[in-house]
Amino acid sequence: MSSTTASGDGTPSLHFDTPTLDRELAALLHSISEHGGYAYVSMAALAAGGDIRAAEAACEMAWEQLHSGPWHSVLPVWRDAYSMACLHVARHHYGNGEFREALRVLDLGIIMGGTLLRKDLDSAVAKVSEQARRTVRVSELGDSGHRFVDRDFNMAEVLQLLPIKSLSSTLVVKKSALSLDKFLKDHYLSRSPVIIRDCMAHWPASSKWNDEDYLLRVAGDRTVPVEVGKNYLCAEWKQELITFSEFIQRIKSGACSLGGPTYLAQHPLFEQINELRKDIFIPDYCFAGGGELRSLNAWFGPAGTVTPLHHDPHHNILAQVVGKKYIRLYSSSLSEELSPHSGTMLSNSSQVVDLDDVDERKFPKVQELEFVDCILEEGEMLYIPPKWWHYVRSLTTSFSVSFWWSEGDNSDAS
Ligand SMILES: O=C(O)CCC(=O)C(=O)O
């Protein structure tokens, strides 16, 4: 797919192929002009001929369209237009041997772009990464030996950070060697949370993801979306696109000083970075009930990240690969009492935002509501039934993976 071609002066230059773009180009440009993107189309035509200025201009035009209103209202054709422009810009950087810049632009195309050219973007990433690795000097290979989480953990200190009544009543039950049958009968069908132990030791991630050098090697130059701020319900909260190595630097430097922790949250990282996808396996439990796997998301951040109380529509296995998290769960039957926000975007989030600081006058009954809670330890998976409310706080640097799956047609759930 990638080839080395001769440049004008006879020196070899690097090139990657874009078979889908080649096939779809005319139809895509036609569709963009039908949506009024004439200026974009003329720039894209020049970009296809190798004009980098035109490629960058096309990228900016599409970027503006992506930010012209709420994300769900952006026309898919503009997302594909953005991917196309990213491919042109990345091809230029790759040809110049600017691998990091090429990867940055390809990742932007993957994260912000459409689905039409996804295969071209993925195969270009694979080629650029391979070439980049070939040219890495031994002195650039990390050997810090840094581990994100070591054994020290002060439980007394941590307890002071947790919401009132934490770990004082009913703990989520923990089970080892839980058979699929037992899981189905005792938890899935009865909508009952459980922590499953001893089921991740065979994941390469279990030994690799605590190692900074490994993560930098496979993902350091990749761009990822992160959330910065106390939590996504706060006014100062924002999203940024930064490289994985910058993100790791923030984790190490105690990033809370920057107005809240930086959290790589609910991102389909494993669709983006194939090397990390190979480090995990989909738990068999996710096929219980005959449903369909809906999404795999990464949750990676320093101690102190908080995901406020909310619920999701799907079954969820939250696998704790590195570090520890405190998790509190309220039954789906308590939805009225937990006062969901009324707007559609946040209707799965509770107005009892900060469980550490509940407004007793507004919500006098909240502290009396029954809940189960736990510290989810490295190597454990928590099953969260659909619509169960959950609040999550990381207690150390933490890397977890969530597996969401839907209800099967034949599920006889109560
Ligand atoms: O780990 C977290 O911070 C939140 C996880 C979560 O909300 C989920 O898996 O649905």
The ligand as a Tripos MOL2 file, in Angstrom:
@<TRIPOS>MOLECULE
LIG
   10     9     1     0     0
SMALL
NO_CHARGES

@<TRIPOS>ATOM
      1 O1        -14.6300    5.1820   34.7500 O.co2     1 LIG1
      2 C1        -15.2850    6.2190   34.6900 C.2       1 LIG1
      3 O2        -14.8310    7.3240   35.0230 O.co2     1 LIG1
      4 C2        -16.7170    6.1700   34.2210 C.3       1 LIG1
      5 C3        -17.1140    4.8850   33.5720 C.3       1 LIG1
      6 C4        -18.5120    4.9310   33.0880 C.2       1 LIG1
      7 O3        -19.2710    5.8280   33.3700 O.2       1 LIG1
      8 C5        -19.0010    3.8590   32.2170 C.2       1 LIG1
      9 O4        -18.2760    2.8950   31.9480 O.co2     1 LIG1
     10 O5        -20.1750    3.9520   31.7770 O.co2     1 LIG1
@<TRIPOS>BOND
     1     1     2 2
     2     2     3 1
     3     2     4 1
     4     4     5 1
     5     5     6 1
     6     6     7 2
     7     6     8 1
     8     8     9 2
     9     8    10 1
@<TRIPOS>SUBSTRUCTURE
     1 LIG1         1 GROUP 0 **** ****
